[in-house]
């Protein structure tokens, strides 16, 4: 029998007591004097009424599910050290308590039935906490989530308490998808919960709302987080005595080593380099260590997709060489080492200090979309081969996995997430048949700025723009005044990542005005300052003897008529279209990177004279190079 309670009495405070196997320890302080044994006996008698009928569930109960690198050397008190470690169970009844032993200064979240998290501020030592009460008398799910990181110490989970006659039932099925992170303070959640800026205090740390944890929930993936504030890829900037590779990547807890055969992720995200950026780094050191760490992880996970990421603090600000170091390493891994399952992803610099909840949400959107678009079985849905279409090639994947059970991701054919391939998955495929999953952003502007592509890139209208319900080329449109109206979107794509296509309907405008631009990048569509001809500044990175060239057409787009303007990048050529017809084309050795969101209706820096005056409608962005026939069809 286990019971814990803290009392505030009229003439004293009961600082700490608990009954464990019928042993009671009571310390009562009253004005500097211990009170009589008689009073202590009274408290014992009064407590005995409350503890009757409690059902104790030990930590080694087979119906308790653990997630994360957790040390089970003592199965009745498994140790959680890494942020994001959690305990999941399904229980009967209206309430549940949890017993924890905090060896440091930790905070936990309790999540009941996948609802909003409730905070528990642990106290040092062993204590029992009321996790939930007043629930309906039915089966509920509890999740205990370690919000704080390794600097706040270890926590031992010692079991649950349930109401009399209640028990645990079988836990939920484990997710088929698995994703693991290696990172620093950004991934850990340093200062996420702070209301006063950056802080090293435990109450400011919150791994639950980091981009890493949010992405895992977006993807319905099981989640491991190996991250420590201040740790570097290879530079020991803050005096750890080593780096992620030499000290922590293979740790289970502070004193034990992880067995990599226990759990194998399909996706690994490495977000390291920010602390190295603040240290005494070199180009070769950064590049070589990105390569070596990726190869180390490849040795542990032969089939995993590895994403080398960076950001969103000042290691990715304009002028930083680190995004280039990372991309160079990925290129070497792809080409020299013939490893196509390594990717680069740069989170845009969004200012200092550490990312807020809102900034983490933007990072999660970017990472979620990247994984969905590039890794089979992770959100491409019926587009199992990730070619942008749902067709016979995807049907063939289902056929190759047909009637398989307990097959994990099943080659991407498990569309319902139950680990099997059966009629339910075929019905999902049928529902998506001939859908175009390469449309990664679509703002229809039919009375709102929502993204209808399914990738959640909802935009925000700024200023006094006026919706025109029936004034668009495709249903409604948005009228901008050319003074201060514009639309802001979240991140959609980095021009360096791959091929893409963009189309917009416009009517009106004037020379020098901009239709579409990217913050931290260039103007994608604009009317040239002299005559109003369609042009783009999407071009190669700066460098060399000449500045990056714009691509200018001979087609005037500011004549007051509706025009479908388009741009296609196929990896080597940039092509401009007006009304379904090619109007300009040249070759480039790549495009300059940019990782900001879009401005619709103004320039990249919102300069006076760049605000668009006219109607804008039906903006589409694809992560494939549309061919001329497809461009012409979309201009009808």
N, C-alpha and C positions, 0 to 999 in steps of 0.2 A: 504494500500500500504506500502510495507516494502522495504527499500533500504539501503545498506551500502557500503562505499567506503573509501579507504585511499589514500590521495594525497601527493605526494612530489612536492612542488612548488619550483620555482627558488629562491625565497626569503623567504621561510617559510614552515612549515609543518602543515598539517591538521591532528591533532592527532586523533580525534574521532568524528564521526557524524553519525546520522542515521535519516531517515524519518520514522516515525511510526504513522499511522493514520494522515498523513499530518503535523506532528509536526517535525520541523527540529532543531537539536542542533549542532551548529558548534563552534569548538574551534580552533582558529588559532593563532599560536605563531610566531611572527616575531621579532627576536632579542630582546625579552622581552617586546614588545608593541603590543596591539591588534590593528588590522587594522580597517578601516572604515566600517560602515554599508553598504556603497555602494559596497565594494568588496564582502561582505557577500551576498548581494542581487544578485550580478553577479554569484556567485557560485550557489545560489539557482536556478537561471534561467537556468544555464547550466546543473544542475542535473536533472531538470524537463524533459528534452528531453530523458534522459537515463531511467527514471523510467516508462515512458509511455509504456503500453502494457504488463506489467508483471502480471502474474496470481499467486496469493497467495494461497497456500494450507495450511490450518491449521493442527495442529498436531493431531486433533481428526477426521480427514478425515477417513471414513470407509475403504478406499483402502490402508491405511498405516498399515503395519504389524510389530508388536513389538515382539522381542524375548529376554528373560532374565527376571530377577526380576526387574521390572520397576515400579516406583511409579506413578500412574495415578490419584492422588488426584486432580491435576489440569489437566484436559484432554487436554488443549491447551498448556501445558508445562510439559509433563511427565518427571520425573527425572530418569536419569541413573547413577548408582553408581558402580555397580559391573563390573569388566572387562569382555569383551566379549558380553556385552549388545549391541543389534543392532536394526536398523530400516530398513525395506525393503519396497520397492514400485516399481511398474512398471509405467513408465511415457512416454508420447509422446513428441517428439521434438528432437532438437539437443543439448540442454543444460539444466542444472538444477542447482539451488543454494539451499543451506541449511542454515537455521537460527538456531543458537545454543546460549545458555547462559551458559558460563563456570564459575563455582563458584570456580575453583581451577587452576590447571596447567595440562590440559589434551591434549592428542593426539588422533585423530580419523583416521581410514582408510575409504576411499571411494572406493568401488568396483563396477565397472560398468560391467554389463553383465557377471558376474562371472569371470572377468579378473583379472589382477594383481592389488593389492591395491595401492592407491595413498594416501600420507600422508597429513593430515591437522593438523597444530600446532595451537590450539585454543588460543585466547587471552582472558583475563579475561573480563567478562561482556557479553553483547549481541552483536553479529556480524553476518553478512551474508557472507557465503563463496561460491565461485564458485566451485561446486563439479565436474562439467563436462561441456565441450563445444566441438563444432566441430564434434559432432556425426552425424551419418546418420539420416535423418528425418523419424524416425520410432519409434516403441515402444522399450524402454530399461528398464533394471532392475538396480536399485541402492540399495546398501547396505551400511549403515553407521555402523561402528564397533568401539566400545570403546576399544582402544588399552591399555590405562593406567588403573591403579587399584584404589582402594578406597582411598589410601593416597593422590591421586591427586585431590580428591574432586568430587562433583556431577556436572552433566551437564544436563540442560533442553533442550529438543528438541522442537523447536517452529514452525516447518513447513518447507515447500519447496517453491521455486519460479520457475515457468515455463514460457515459452515463450507465447506470446499472442495467444489465441485460443487453447492452449494445455491443457491437463488434465491428471490426474492419471487414470489408468485402473485397472482392478481387479488384486490383487497381486498374486504371485505364490502360489500353494498349499503348505500348511505346510507339512514338512516331517512327515511320520508316526512314525519314530524312534525318541526317545528322550533320551538324556543322560545328567546327572548332575554330577558336580564335587565339592568336598569340599577339599580345599588344602591351601598351603602356597605360598611362593615366587616362588617355582618351577612351580606350576600350574598357578600362576598369570602371569609369564613371566618376572620376575625380571632380568634385564641386558641382555635380549635376543638381543636387538637391539644395545647394547653398542659395540663400537669398541676399547675400552680401558680397558676391564675387568669389574669387578663388580662396579656398580654405583647405587646410590639411586636416581639419576636424572630421571625425568619423561621421557626424550627422550631416555632413555635406556630400558624402559619397553615396552613389546610388547606381548600381549596375543594372537594375531592372529597366531603366529608361535610356540606356545607352543604345547607340546604333546597332551594336552587336546583338543585344538581347531582343530588341524590337524586330530586327531582321529575322532572327530565329522564329519569333512568333508569327511574323508575316508569312514565313515559309512553312509554318507548322513543323519545325525541325527541332530535334533534340539538340541541346546546347551545352558545350563545354567552353569555358573561358579561362585562358591561362594568361593573365595580365597583371602587371605590377607598375604602379606609378613610379616614374623616374628611370625605368629600365631602358637600355638601349639595344639596338641591333648588334652593335659591336663596340661602341664607345662607352666607357664607364664614366659618364659625366658627373654623376652624383655619388660616387664612392661606394658602390655596391660590392666592389671587388671582383666584378665580372659583368656579364651581359646575359641576355635571354638565352643565348645558345650555350653558354658555359655554366650557367647557374640554375635555370628554372624550367626550361622547356620540357624536361623529362621528370619533373617533380609531381608527386601525388599529394604530399603534404610537406610541411616544413622539414620533416625528418625522414620521409620515405620516398622511394622512386616509383614512378608510374610504369605499369606494364602495358605497353602499347597494344598488346593483343587483346586487352579487355574491351576495347571500344574503337571502332574504325569509322571516321567521318568520311562522307563523300565530298565535302567541301571544307577547305582549310583557308582561313583568312589571316594574313599576317599584316598587321598595321604597326610597324616599327620604323624608327628613323627620326622622330621628332626630338628625342633627347640627344641623339647623335648630332643633329643639326645645331644644337647648342654647345657641342663639344668640339674637340680638336680633330675634325674628320678630314679625310682625303677622298678624292674621287675614286681612286682604285680600291680603297678600303671599303667604301660604301657599296660599290658595284660587286666586288668579290664576295662580300658578306651576304648580300641579298642572294647571290647565286649559291653560296655554300649552305645557307640555311634552308633554301628551297630544296636543295639536293638532300640535305639531312632529313627533311620531312618526306621527301619522295621515297627515301629508304624505309621509312616507317609506314607510309601509306602509298603503295605502288599505284593504286588506281584513283587516288583522290584528285580533285580539281583544286589547284592552289592559286589563290588570289593574293598577289602582293599589292597592298594598299598603302596609302599615305594620306594623312590629313585628319582633321581640318584646321590645325593650328598653323603657325607661320612657316613650317617647313614646306608648305605648298603655296606660300605667297609669291607674288610676282617677283621674279629675279632669283628665287631659290633654285639651286641646281639639283635638289634632291628628287623632284619628279623625273628629271632626265636620267639620274642615276638608276632609279627603279625601272624605268622603261628600257634602258639599255640592258639591265640584268635579265628582264623578261625576254627581250629579243635574243640574247645569248642562249638562254634556257630553251627557247622555242627552236632556234636554228642550230646552234653548235651542238647542243645536247639532245636535240630531237625530242623535246618534251612539249607537245602542243597543249597540255593541260595546265599550263601556267599562264596567268593573266595579270595585267596591270590595271589598277583603278586608283584614280586621284580624287580625293575629296577636296572640293574647292576651299580655299582659305576664306573663312568667314569672320575673322577677327579674333583677338585675344580678349580675355583669358580662355580657360577651358570651355568646350562647347556646352551650351545650355540644353535643356530638354528639347526645345524647338529645333535647335541646330542638329541635335542627335536624330530627331525625327526626319529631317531632311536627308541626313547621311543614310539613314535606314531605307528611305525611299530609293535613293540612288543605288545602294548595294542590292536591295531586293530586286530591283529591275534588272540590274546587271546579271545577277545569278539566274533570274528567270529567263533572260534573253540568251544566255550563253551556255548554260549547263543543262543537259537533258535530264528530265525527271524532276526538275526544280521549278515548276511554275509555268513551263511552256504549255502545260496542259496537253491537249490533243495534238499539238505540234511537237511530236516526240523527237524528231530529228532537227528541230530548231532551224528550219529553213524558211520560216515565215508563213507556211501554208499548212492546212490540214487536208490531206489528200491520200492517194493510194499508198504512198510511201509510209505514212503513219499507220494505215490499216495493216500494212505488212509487218510492222513492229508488233502490233497487237496479235497478229497471227502467229508470230514466232514465239510469243510468250503465252499463248492461249492455254487456259486451264492450269497454269502454274499456281502453286500456293506457297505462302511463306517465302516469297522470292525477293524480299526487300523492295527496291525500286522497280524491279522487274523490267529492266531496260527502258524505263520510262512509260511502260504500258499500264502500270497500275495508276489509273486516273482517279480512282476514288480513295486511294491512300490506305487500303485495308490489307496490303501485302499479297493480294491475289489478283489474277487477271481472269475476268469472267464477263457475264452479260452486262453487269452494271458498268464496266469500263467501256464496253462496246456502245452502250447507250450514250455515254458522255461523248465518245468520238462522233457518233451520228449527229448529236446536237451541234457539234462544232464543225461539221463537215463543210469544207471549202471556205472556212473562215481565214482571214488574213491576220496572223499574229505579229506580222512585222510592223503594223501600225502602232507605234509606241507613244504617240500623242495625237489627240484629235480634239481641237476646240471648235465646236460647231457654231458657237455664238448665236444660238437660237434662244435668246433671253437670259443666258447665263454663261459663265466662263468655265464650266465644268469640262473635264477631260472624259470623253466617251470611249477612249481606247481600252479602258480597263486597267491602265497603269497608274491611275490616281494622280495625275499631274494637273490637278485643278489649279486654275489661275485666279488672279485677283485684279479687278478693275479699279484703277486709280483715277480720280478726277471726276468730271461731270459728263463722261461718255454716255450716249443715249442708245438704248436698245431699239432697233427697228424691227418689229415682229415680222413684218412681211416685206422688208426692203432689201433682203439679201439676194445673192445669186442662188443660194441653196437655203430656202426658208428665210430665217431672220439674219440680221447682221448687226454690227456694232459701229456707231458713228462717233468718230473722234474729232475734236475741235481744232487740232493743230497748235494748241496753246500749252496745255498741261495734262491732257488725257493720255493714258497709256494702260497697258495690261502687263502684269508681272507674273511669271511662271516659275515653278521650281526647276531644278536641274532636269534635263531630258537626255542630253548626250554630249560627249566630248568629241569634237571633229576628228581627233586622231585615232579613235578607237576602232573604226571600221567604216564600211560604206553606208551611205544614207541618202535619203531624198526628202525634199521639203516642197510643199505646195500651199499657196495662199490665193484666195480671191480678193481683189481690191478694186475700188472705184474712187477716183479723185486723187488727192495728193498734189504735191508741187515739187519742183526741182529741189534737191538737197534733203528732202524728207526721207525718213527711214521707216520701213515696214516691219522689219524683224532684226533684232540684234541680240548679242549674248553678253551678259555682264562678265567683265574680265576677259572678253574676247574681242570680236569685231562685229561690224554691221553685216548681216547675212543678206538682206534685201534692202536696196535703197534706190532712189531716183537720183541720177547724177546731177550735180549742182547747176550744170549749164542748160540742159535741155529736157531733163526728166526721163532719161533713158534708164532701163533696168541695169543694175550693176550689183556686184557682190565683192566684199573684201575678204571672203574666205580664201585663204592662200597659204603658201608655205610659211614656216617659221621665219622670223627676222634673222638676218645674217648675210654675209657676203657683201659684195660691192654695191648691189642695188637693193632697194626696199622691196618687200613682197608686193607683187603686182596685183591690182584689182582686175576683175573680169568685167568688161563693159560691152553691152549689146548696142544695137542700133534701133531698138524698139522703145518708143516713147510709151510710158505707162501712166502718165499724168494728164491724159486727154479727157477725163471725165467719163470714160466708158469702163465697163467691167472687164477685167483681165485676170486670167489665171496665170500667176507667175510661179516658176518652179526652178529648183536647183537639184542637181544630182551629182554626187561624188561616188565614183566607182573604184576608188583606191589609187587611180592614176590620172583620171581626167575629171575636170569640173565642167559642167554643162548648165547653161541657163536656158529656160523655156518661157515663152509667152504664148498663151492660148493654145497650148499643146504642140507648139512648133519650136524646134531648136533655134536659138538666136545668137548664141555665143558658146565657144568651147575651146579649151586649151588643156595642156598637161602640166602637172605639178608634182614635185617630189614630196608629197605629203601635205598636210594642212597643220596650221598652228593649233596647239592644244588650248582648250578653254573649258572650265568646269563650272561656270555659273549658270543661273537660270536665264530665261529669255525676257527681253522687253519687246512687246508687240506695240508698235506705233511710236517708237522713239529710238534714238541712238544709244549706243553702248554706254555712254556717259551722260545721257539725257541732255545733250547740248541744245541750247536755243537754236531754232531753225530746223531741228531734226524731227520734231513732233509731227505726226501724220495728220492731215486734214482730209477726212473722207471715210468711206465705208470699208470695213475689213470683215471677211467671212471665211468660214470653213478652212481652218489651218490644219494641215496634216504633216506629220513627220514619220517617216518609215526608216527602219534600220536595215534597209536593203536598197540597192540601186535599181529603181524602176526603169524599165526599158521605154523607148519612144512610144510604142503602142499603148502602154499603160498610162504614160503621161497624157497622151492625146485623149484617152478615154476619160480620165479624170478632169479634163478641161471642157467636157461637154455640158 
